Amino acid sequence: MPRNDQVVRHLILLQKLELSRHGLTLEQLAEGFDPSITRHPRTLRRDLEAIEWAGYPLLTERIDGRTRWKLLGGARHAPALRLSPTELMALTLSRCLIAPLEGTAVHASLHSALSKASAALPPEGLTLVHRLEDTFSVGLGPHKRYKHHRDVVERVTHAITDKKRIQMRYDSASRGRVTRREVDPYRLWYASGGLYLIGYCHLRKEPRMFAVERIKSVTPTELPYQIPLHFDFDVFVEDSLTVMRGPRIEAELIFEKTTAAWVKDRTWHPSQRLTRLPGGKLRMTLSVADSRELVGWVLSFGSGVRVVKPDRLREAVEGEARRILRNGQ
């Protein structure tokens, strides 16, 4: 199975080939990649072989003494999927779901695919889609848009693909100032309505999480890096309630009957365990990061929840509630 960096490279190569009418040379295909790709064209040749093996028919032609690669004219697109009218309408209806991805590498392709699904519908089908939008709609909730962060996202994506360190200026929310960082970028992660860069920070000497919208500038370097074998992305993020990290704690909460009625129907964290109690109450235990995010989440239930343990979480919630009360006076 291709590594993540190869998969991203294959996607970029396919996008270049799709946009080219007359084919591209290896040098043209290598533009925008790490210079080592140009110095070692065998990597690109292997990528092209992998793309062809995956079912995309490539044609090579010698023009003016140079070899060009292109997708076969009639096969530049995937075979007809024979989508039913209801499937096409469902795809058209789902366009709003990709709004938060605007500015990322996959948004343009997704938008193009969904636009084609929409174009394949007869006028009556589009009318029905609009009527469906009045009947069934999706609320994305609070989310950020990355249209104005396109350059940052593209530079970070290329650095992840090429396994090269970046230098960046980062506006730290906790410190309230812009700092310069050298980061080995591991992955872009979309969670809870926001896009985050996860990578090793040479300033803090540990893997960290950076909000993409707070990255003020990105400068690529020629310094290669390797993701440590012991680094596990899923383990890195598993303690977070949503995105904030901190020391893991074992928390126990008791929800009152009226709050328990809707708390029980959601998965708030993978580690949660629910126990029904007399009187319609609900006990929740979870192993989660101790963070301001956790305090705010508990407060969101108002008087419908009580922190049983640990003591420091209960004290943090009580202290924050008092500060909220004082601010309202």
C-alpha positions in Angstrom: 0.0 0.0 0.0 1.4 3.5 -0.9 2.6 5.7 2.0 0.7 8.9 2.7 3.3 11.0 0.9 3.1 8.8 -2.2 -0.7 9.0 -2.2 -0.6 12.8 -2.1 2.0 12.9 -4.9 -0.2 10.6 -7.0 -3.2 12.9 -6.5 -1.1 15.9 -7.6 0.2 14.1 -10.7 -3.3 13.0 -11.7 -4.5 16.6 -11.4 -1.7 17.8 -13.6 -2.3 15.2 -16.2 -6.1 15.9 -16.2 -5.4 19.6 -16.9 -2.9 18.9 -19.7 -4.2 18.5 -23.3 -0.9 17.6 -24.9 0.9 15.7 -22.2 3.7 16.6 -19.8 7.4 15.8 -19.6 9.0 14.4 -16.5 10.4 17.9 -15.8 7.0 19.5 -16.1 5.4 16.8 -13.9 8.2 17.4 -11.3 7.4 21.2 -11.0 6.3 22.1 -7.5 7.8 18.9 -5.9 10.9 18.7 -3.8 14.1 19.3 -6.0 15.2 15.7 -5.2 12.3 14.5 -7.3 13.8 16.3 -10.3 17.3 14.9 -9.5 16.0 11.3 -9.2 13.3 10.9 -12.0 13.0 7.2 -11.2 10.6 8.3 -8.3 8.3 9.9 -10.7 8.5 7.0 -13.1 7.5 4.6 -10.3 4.6 7.0 -9.5 3.4 7.0 -13.1 3.6 3.2 -13.1 1.6 3.0 -9.9 -1.1 5.3 -11.4 -1.3 3.2 -14.5 -1.5 0.0 -12.4 -4.4 1.6 -10.5 -6.4 1.7 -13.7 -5.7 5.1 -15.2 -4.7 4.6 -18.9 -1.5 6.5 -19.6 -0.1 7.1 -23.0 3.6 8.0 -23.7 4.6 9.9 -26.8 7.9 11.1 -28.2 7.5 14.7 -29.4 10.6 16.7 -30.5 12.8 14.0 -28.9 11.2 14.2 -25.5 8.8 11.8 -23.9 5.4 13.1 -22.7 2.9 11.4 -20.5 -0.9 12.0 -20.8 -4.1 10.4 -20.0 -5.9 8.7 -23.0 -8.3 11.1 -24.6 -11.5 9.2 -24.0 -10.4 7.8 -20.7 -9.3 10.9 -18.8 -12.4 10.4 -16.6 -13.4 7.4 -14.6 -15.8 5.0 -16.3 -19.5 5.9 -16.0 -20.7 5.0 -12.5 -24.3 4.5 -13.6 -25.6 6.6 -10.7 -29.3 6.5 -10.2 -31.3 9.8 -10.2 -31.7 9.6 -6.4 -27.9 9.1 -5.9 -27.2 12.1 -8.1 -29.6 14.2 -6.1 -28.1 13.1 -2.9 -24.6 14.0 -4.1 -25.9 17.4 -5.3 -27.5 17.9 -1.9 -24.2 17.1 -0.1 -22.3 20.1 -1.6 -22.7 22.1 1.6 -20.7 19.4 3.5 -17.4 20.3 1.8 -17.7 24.1 2.6 -15.2 23.8 5.5 -12.6 22.3 3.1 -12.4 25.4 0.9 -8.8 26.2 0.4 -7.5 22.7 0.8 -6.1 20.4 -1.9 -9.2 18.2 -2.2 -11.8 20.9 -2.2 -11.5 21.8 -5.9 -11.8 18.1 -7.0 -14.7 17.5 -4.7 -16.5 20.6 -5.9 -15.9 19.7 -9.6 -17.2 16.1 -9.0 -20.4 17.4 -7.3 -20.9 20.0 -10.0 -20.9 17.3 -12.6 -23.4 15.3 -10.6 -25.6 18.4 -10.5 -25.2 18.9 -14.3 -26.2 15.3 -15.0 -29.7 16.0 -13.4 -32.6 17.1 -15.6 -34.2 20.4 -14.7 -37.0 18.5 -12.8 -34.3 16.7 -10.7 -32.7 20.0 -9.7 -36.1 21.4 -8.8 -36.6 18.4 -6.5 -33.1 18.9 -5.0 -34.1 22.5 -4.1 -37.3 21.2 -2.5 -35.3 18.6 -0.6 -33.1 21.4 0.7 -36.2 22.9 2.2 -37.1 19.6 3.8 -33.7 18.1 4.8 -30.7 20.3 5.6 -27.4 19.8 7.3 -26.1 22.1 10.0 -22.3 22.0 10.0 -22.1 23.9 13.3 -19.3 26.4 14.0 -16.4 25.9 11.5 -13.6 27.8 10.0 -13.0 28.5 6.3 -9.6 28.3 4.7 -10.1 30.3 1.5 -7.7 32.9 2.7 -5.2 30.4 4.0 -4.7 28.5 0.6 -1.0 29.3 0.3 -0.3 28.1 3.9 -2.2 24.9 3.3 -0.5 24.2 0.0 3.0 24.8 1.4 2.3 22.6 4.4 0.9 19.9 2.1 3.9 19.9 -0.1 6.2 19.8 2.9 4.4 16.8 4.3 4.6 15.0 0.9 8.3 15.8 0.6 9.2 15.1 4.2 10.9 18.5 4.6 11.1 20.7 7.6 9.3 24.1 7.5 9.9 27.4 9.2 6.8 29.3 10.2 5.6 32.3 12.1 2.9 31.2 14.5 0.4 33.4 16.5 0.2 31.5 19.8 -3.2 31.8 21.4 -1.9 30.9 24.8 1.0 33.4 24.7 -0.7 36.2 22.7 2.3 36.8 20.5 3.9 35.6 17.2 6.8 33.2 17.5 9.1 31.7 15.0 9.0 27.9 14.8 10.9 25.1 13.0 8.5 22.2 12.5 8.7 18.7 11.0 5.1 18.5 9.6 3.5 15.1 10.1 -0.1 15.5 9.1 -3.0 18.0 8.5 -6.0 17.0 10.7 -9.5 18.3 10.3 -11.5 18.1 13.5 -14.3 20.0 15.3 -14.7 22.5 12.5 -11.0 23.4 12.3 -7.8 22.4 10.4 -4.7 21.6 12.4 -1.1 20.9 11.6 0.4 18.1 13.8 4.2 18.0 13.8 7.4 18.0 15.8 8.2 21.5 17.1 11.9 22.1 17.5 11.3 25.0 19.8 9.2 23.0 22.3 11.1 19.7 21.6 8.0 17.7 21.3 5.1 16.9 18.9 2.6 19.8 18.9 -0.7 20.8 17.3 -1.0 24.1 15.5 -4.2 25.8 14.3 -3.7 26.5 10.6 -5.5 29.9 10.7 -2.9 31.0 13.2 0.1 30.2 10.9 1.1 33.6 9.5 3.7 32.4 7.0 5.4 29.2 5.9 8.9 28.9 4.5 10.0 25.5 3.1 13.5 24.3 3.9 15.7 21.6 2.4 16.1 19.8 5.7 14.7 16.3 5.5 13.0 14.6 8.5 11.7 11.2 9.4 8.6 10.5 11.5 9.7 8.5 14.5 8.6 4.9 14.4 7.2 5.3 17.9 4.9 8.2 16.9 1.3 7.1 16.7 -1.1 9.7 15.4 -4.2 8.1 16.9 -2.6 7.8 20.3 -1.5 11.5 20.0 -5.0 12.8 19.6 -7.1 10.1 21.5 -7.1 11.9 24.9 -8.4 15.2 23.5 -12.1 15.9 24.1 -12.0 17.6 20.7 -8.6 19.1 19.9 -6.9 20.4 23.1 -4.3 18.2 24.7 -3.2 17.8 28.3 -2.4 15.3 31.0 -4.9 12.4 31.0 -7.3 12.2 33.9 -10.1 9.8 34.8 -13.2 11.9 35.1 -16.6 10.9 36.6 -19.7 13.0 36.0 -23.3 12.6 37.2 -26.1 14.0 34.9 -29.5 14.9 36.2 -32.5 13.3 34.6 -33.5 16.1 32.2 -29.9 16.4 30.9 -29.3 12.6 30.9 -32.1 12.2 28.4 -30.1 13.7 25.6 -26.5 13.1 26.8 -27.0 9.3 26.6 -27.6 9.4 22.8 -24.3 10.9 21.8 -20.7 9.7 21.7 -18.8 12.6 23.3 -15.5 10.7 23.6 -14.4 7.2 22.6 -13.5 6.3 26.2 -16.9 7.2 27.7 -18.8 4.6 29.8 -22.4 5.2 30.7 -24.3 3.8 33.7 -28.0 4.4 34.3 -28.8 5.4 37.9 -32.0 5.5 39.9 -34.3 8.5 39.3 -33.3 8.7 35.6 -29.8 10.0 36.4 -26.7 9.0 34.4 -23.1 8.4 35.4 -20.4 9.0 32.8 -16.8 8.0 33.2 -14.1 8.9 30.6 -10.4 9.0 30.3 -9.7 12.4 28.7 -7.1 15.3 28.5 -7.3 17.8 31.4 -7.7 21.1 29.5 -9.8 24.3 29.4 -11.7 22.6 26.6 -12.9 20.0 29.1 -13.9 22.6 31.7 -15.9 24.5 29.1 -17.6 21.3 27.9 -18.7 20.5 31.5 -20.0 24.0 32.0 -22.1 23.7 28.8 -24.4 21.4 30.7 -25.2 24.0 33.3 -26.8 22.8 36.5 -27.6 19.5 34.8 -24.2 18.0 35.7 -22.1 17.4 38.8 -18.3 16.5 38.7 -17.7 13.6 41.1 -13.9 13.3 40.4 -11.2 14.3 40.1 -11.1 17.1 42.6 -9.1 19.4 40.4 -11.6 19.2 37.6 -14.5 20.0 40.1 -12.5 22.9 41.5 -11.7 24.2 38.0 -15.4 24.1 36.9 -16.5 25.8 40.2 -13.9 28.5 39.8 -14.8 29.2 36.2 -18.5 29.4 37.2 -17.8 31.9 39.9 -15.8 34.1 37.4 -18.7 33.9 35.0 -21.1 35.1 37.7 -18.8 38.0 38.7 -18.4 39.1 35.1 -22.2 39.3 34.8 -22.6 41.5 37.9 
